[in-house]
Amino acid sequence: MSDSCLISSSTPAVPTQGEIDASCRVPVMALFSGAAVWLLVSAVAAIFASMSFHNPAMFADCAWMSYGRIAPFAKTAMIYGFCLPAAYGLAFWLAARLCQTRISCEVGSTAGAIIWNVGVLVGSFGILCGGSSGHEGFEIPRYGALILLVASLVLGYVGLSTIHNRADREMYPSLWFIILGFLWFAWILSTAVVALGAEPVRGVAQVAVQSWYSTNLQLVVLGLFGLGALFYFVPKLAGKNLYSKHLAFLALLSLTFCGSWTGQSSSAPLPAWIGAVSNVAALLTLVTALAVFENLRTTCCIKAPEAEAKFFSFSTPFFFVALLLGALAVIPSIDQRVSLTLYHAGQTEALVVGFFGLVALGGIYHVLPKVADIQWPFAGLVRAHLWAATFGALIVTAAYVIGGWQQGGQLLQAGVKSTDIAKSVLMPIRMASLGETLWALGALLLFGNVALLIVKRAKACMKCCETGCCGAEVKS
């Protein structure tokens, strides 16, 4: 199904798909190539962090490799280095394709991509040097966060102006999610920079702000970009139209209005009503899961033979699992057992890596050859990455959830020693290390494929310049 089937056919003359892809080429390639690099860096760093549990003395003489630094570094590289650049790259391409227009400012979007990668580099280096903010989910130092804020404003402006210049005033549902994603991230990041950095709030209010920011980033922002991509790619690869815009709108409302209230633990040192509202909101996020499930199920299953199509198929169950785990955790008896255990790490893994990570990988594998006008050098590695990434995310999620459940059961038993509890979680952590190794292997495959594609594109451009046909499109 062509993209023109997704919007009204009564539009005036618009650029061809090749011209639209060419306008996105530089910024999207800059964002995706940076994402591939940071994905590999974060995966390797996560393995190093897990080694501290298997052999605590391994990095005892290296402060940079201590768990307190390398673990936040790995998380920051994953979310800010891979997830968000991939989200922006997909959003740019989707906005241009669905709006049937060229990207509004190629120079500005490229500059924003460069500034973003500089911000991630500066912030990550600051964490390794011991400059972490100390707020889980927002460990990046203030100076790095300020650079990211500037970059997000630039990238958001380019994306919104591209949508404003659309050929047809009617918007496809994916654009609703993309618009809110641009605005939502700029809002929560600016709030965190002020409330946790420039003018930090006092006392336990920092706990509320930190939890609010982390949840909104992982659930709402990545959820908006991820679902926006799913609602485009699933119908397109299935060759059908999206079943219901109304269900898509319901998913949008429930995700933003309910998801933004979740994440506040009832055991935190905060007023009781905050935890109660957060618990109710976590249950209501199941409306999002049901709306997404019914919309995609009724649209149809993806039967495309391409490996990148399977990334989208496998990512959807992780989204349902993440929301279900969050809803179960607010039940008093379960919350008492899984609070302060590995259980919540498993939920985060399902949401960030299992859901959005697979969506981003599928989007990169689908979009990058189009904007570069070059086929993947090793197309067979795409399928290998699919299985490595899927099983890696599944193993880590299952290990943490099951391990957290067992850990919580032991914590409730007064006669169990703390040393015995610590030893009991070593096996789940070892299993998680296996999953992280598979994820890192997949990241290496992506990095190699992207690097070779960029080299192939550069050689094609050089050959084009030598023959004097720079204005023509390079054919793969």
C-alpha positions, 0 to 999 in steps of 0.5 A: 500500500502506498503512502498516498492511500493513507491520506486524502486523494484530493491533494494538489501536486506533491513531491514524489516519494523519492524527492521526499526521502532525499530531503530527509536524507542528511538529518535522518542518516545523522540521527540513525547513525548516531543511534546505532553507535550509542546502541552498541555503546550502551549494550557493551556498558550494560554488560560491564555493569552486570560484571560487577555482580559476577566478579565485584573485584573486576573493576575495583581499581577503575572508578570509571567502571564502577557500577555507580557510574557505568550503569547510569552511563549505560541507561543514559546512552540507551535512552538519550543516545539510541531511543530518542534519536531513533524516535526523532528520525522516524518522526521526521520521515513519517511526517514528511511521508504522511504530509506529502512534503519535503522536510521543512529545514534540512540544515536546522534538522541536521544541526539539531542532530549534531547538537543532540549527539554532542549533548549525549557525549558531554552528558555521558562523559560527565556521568563517567567522571562522577558528575551524575545528578543522582536522580534515577532516570535523569542522571545526565548532568545539568550542562548535558541536559541543557544541550539536549534541551536546545537540540530538542527544541530545534528538532521539535520545531523542524518536525512541527513546521514540516507537519504545518506545511502538509499538502492535506489538512487532514492528519493521519493518526500517526501524526497526532502521536508525533506532534504530542511526542515533540511537545511532551518531551520538550516540556518534561525535559525543561521541567526536569532541568529547572526542578532538578537542576537549575532551581531544585525543589526541596526535600521529598518533592525531588522524589516526586519530580524524578519519578514523574519525569522518568515515567513520562519519558519512558512510558508517555514520550517513547509510547507516543513515538512508538505507537505513532510508528506502529499505527503507520507501519502495521497497516502499510506492511499489511497492505490495508488501512488502519481499522479505527481512528477513534481507537487510535484517539482513545489510545492517545488520550489514555496514554497521555492523561493516565500514563503521565500520572503513573510511577509514584510509589505508594511507599514513597515519602509523599502524601498518600493521595499521590500514590493512590492517584498513581495506582488508579492511573496505572490501572487505567493505562490498560485502556491504552493496551486494549485500544491498541490491541483491538486496533492492530488486531482488527487491522490484520496481522503483518504477513510481509516477508521482510525481516524488519516487519517482524520487529513491529510484530514482536514489539507489540506484546512487549507493550502489553506486558509492560502495562500489565506488569505496571497495573499488577504492581499497584495491587496492595498484596503484589506491591508489598512483595515486588516493591524495591525488587528487580520486578520494576527493572523487568517492567522497564526492560519490557517497555524501553527495550522490548517495545520501543527498542524493537520498534526503533530497530524495525523503523531504522531497517525500513527507513534508512535504505529508502533515504540513503537510496542504498540497499543494506550491504548484508540484508541477511544480518537483519533477520539475525538481529531480529532474533538476537534482539527479541530473545535478548529483551525477552530473557532480560525481562523474564529474568528480572520479573521472575527474580524480583518476584522470588526476591520479594517473597524472601524479603517478606520472610523475617527469618531469611538473612539479607546475604541469602537474599542477595545470593538468590538474585545472582541467578536471575542477574546471570540470566539477564547478562545472557540476554544483554549479551544477545542484545549487544550482539544485535547492536554490533550487527546493526552498527556494522550494517549502518557503517557499511551502508554509509560507506557505500553511500559516500562512494556512490556520491563520490562517483556521482560527483566525478561523472558530473551527475550530482543532481541525479538520484543514486541508484542502489 
